[in-house]
Every structure is written in C-alpha cells, then in structure tokens.
C-alpha cells in the first residue's frame, strides 16, 4: 500500500496550516494573559513577585509552543514513517466531543472533534483523519490516522443521545467528569492543569475588572 506517501505529500500544506494555527492560538492566549498581568502590575504596583512568576511561566509556555510549532516537518515525517511500508488502518469510535482511535482492542489516541479534518485518500476505501489530541498537555498533539468511514461506530451513550434518549442537556455534557478527565489525560494532570488555569483565569478577571474601574 504505497498510497500514504502520495496522501502525505498532497496534504502537507493543509496539515501544516492546521498545526501552526493550533499553536498560534495557544501562543496568543499565553502572551495576552502575560501582557494583562504585566500591565496591571505596572499600574497598581503590587504582588510583584507572584505576578512576575506568572508572567514568566506564561511567556515560557508561549516560547515552548513556538518551538513546538517549528517541529512540524519532523513530526510530519514521523507520522508518515508510521504508515510505511504499509498504512496503519485503525478503527474509530465517536462520542460527543472526541474520536477514540483503536488498534485492535487497544485504545491508542483520543482526538478532539473541534477542528478535525477527514481527508480523502488516494485509496478510495480509506479516509485520513487529521486532528489534535484531546489532552491539554499532550507531548505531541497532532494525530493522523487512516480508517474506513463505513466502519465508524458510536459510543453507546452518544448513540442514545443522538436518538434523543439522553437525560442530560447537551450544553452540560461537555462538563461531565469523563470528558473533563479525558481532556487532562489523567487525574494528576487534571488537577494540576485545571488549578493552574483557574488561578490564572481568576487573576485575569480580577485585574481586568480593576483596570476597567480605573478607567470608568
């Protein structure tokens, strides 16, 4: 099956744009947050040590994501290598907010539905799914996998919700423990990542409100 090389050559620009957009969004968020904290600290002149640490962490995150964005050629070739000499055909199970990727009976990835692309392959039987890991802190978020769309199955609760049998309102399903835990990767990662971001969010809201009060 030589078609993966043709597919990867054809879709390289498309995937490159997705990859850089993914990191650009995170870099922008980190730097804007750092800018707001630095501006507030400069105006109010308080919490220099804590806010300086937060700014340093956020800038470091932005720099890290910037370096990761430059690794696209290396990452792309690695993913191509995994599909040579033969394409790795996997099975996919869809739920409310993600795609579970299976290799036989083993779950190997969970791709976030947001921004996912299904690209037609040169081999008409298969589709190349391109998306990003559901976890916040995945070591390598880009995921590319071949699957047969006719073999796509639905997770049981999602299948029932599609048929109108779910007892939970749609807007609340994103905040179920299962979905939140999957986003963090594991319990420790869930607690650490969410505590950190909630702390950052709390301070950002507080600082923005304080600066708006100064203006008005």
N, C-alpha and C positions, 0 to 999 in steps of 0.2 A: 504494500500500500504506500505508494510514493506521493499521494496527494497532500499530506501535511506540509511538505516543503513548498508546494505551489500555493497553498492557502496562506501560510505564514508570510510568504513574500508578497502576496496580493494585499493582505490586510495589515501589513506592518504599520503603515501611516495611520490607519484608523485606530489601531490599538495604542499607538504612540500618543495620539491626541487624548484618548481616554486616560492613559496612565499619567500624563502630565497634568491634565485637568484635575484628577484625583488628588495629586499632591499640591497643586497650586491652591486649591480650595483650603486645604489644611494649613498651608503656609500663611495664607492671607488671614485666616482666623487667628492663628497664633500671634502674628505680628500686630494685628489690630488690637487684640487684647493687651499685648505688651505695651502698645502705644497709649492706650487709655489709662493703664495703671501708672505709667511713667508720667503722663500729663497731670493726672490727679496728684501724684506725689510731689511734682514740681510746684503745683499751685498751692496745695494745702500744707505741704512740708511736714508730713507725719508718716510714721511707720516706714521709715527709710530702709531699715534692714529687711523687714518682711517683704515689702514691695519690691525692693531691689532683687531679692531672691526670686520672687515670682517672675519679674521681668527677665531675669537671667535664664530661668527654666523655659519660659515661653520662647525666647529668642533661640535657645539651644534646640528646642523642638522644631522651630522653623528652619534652622540650619540643617538639622538632621533630615527633615523631609526634602529640603533642597538637594542634598547629596543623594538621597534615595531616588529622586526624580531623574538624576543623571545616569542611573544604573540601568535604564530601560534596555539598551542594546544587549547588555549582559544577561538580564533577566529573560528577555525575549528569546535569545539563543538557547538558554537553558530550558525553557518551556518547549521549544522546537525539538531539542535533543531528547526530551522525554517521549516524544512521539515519533522517534526514529529508532530503528529502521521501520517499525510498524506503528501506526496510530493506536493510542490507548483509548479504547472505547469504554465509556463508563455509563452507569445508569444514574438517572436523576429523579429525585422525589421533591415535589414542590409543596411548600407550605405558605402561610400567609405572607411572610416577608423575606423568604430566602429559598434557595435551591440546595438540597442536600445531595452531595456527589458521592456515589458509592463505587468501589472497585470490588466486584463480587459482593460479599456481605459486609465488607469493611467500609465505614464512612471515612472519606479522605479529605473532604472540604465542605464548607458551607458558604455559599455565595450570596451576598446581599442582592435582593431583587432590584434595588434602586440603581439605575444606570446600566443594568446588564444588557448585553447585545447578543443576539443569536444570528450568527453569520453563516450564510450558505456555503457549504464545502464543494470542492471540485467533485468529490464523491457524493452524488445526489442523495445517498441513503442517510448521510450524517449531517449534523449541524455543529458548528464550532461555537460554544458558549464562551463569552468573554465577560468577566465581571471581577468583583473585588471581595475579598474575604469579609465575612460577617463580623469578625472580631475587630475591636478598636485598635489593638496593638499587634496585629499580625506581622511577623518578621518579613514576609513578602506577600503583600495583599493581592497582587494580580493573579487571577486564576483563569486558565484556558483549558477547556475540556471538550472532547468530542462525545456526542451522544446521538441516539436515534430519537427524534421527537415523537415518533409513534409509540415509543416505549415509555414516555414520560408518565409518571404516576403521581398521585396526590397523597399527601399525608392525611391520615384519617380525619382528624379534627377539621382540617382545611377543606376536605371533601364535603364534610357535613355542613360547614359554614357556607360553602358555595351553593349548597342546596337549600339554604335558609334555615338550617337546624341549629345554629349556634345560639346559645343563651347569652353570650357576652356581646355588647355593642361593638361594632367594627373599630371605632376610634379608641376603645380601651384595649384592644387585642395587642397593640404594639407594646403595652406596658406589662404584659404578663411576665411572670418570673422566668419562664422558659425562653422567651425572646430576649429579655434583658441579659440573662446569664449567657446565652449563646453569643451575644454581641461582645461580651467581655472576654470570653474564652474559657475562663474558669472562675471559681469562687473568689480566690485571692485577687486575681486580676480585676474581677468585677468590683470588689470593694475598693481597692486602691485607685483604680481609674475613675470610678464614679465619685469617690470622696474628693479627689483632687479637682475634677472638673466642676463639681458642685461648689467647692470652695472658691475656685476661680470665678465661677458664674455669680456667686453671692457678692464677691468683692466688686466685680464689674458693674452689677446692677446698682450696688450701693454708691460707687464712685460716679456713675453716670447721673444718678438722681441728685447727688450732692452738687455736681458741676452745673446741672440744669437749674438748680435752686439759686446758685450764684449768679446765673445769667438773668433769671426772671424774679 
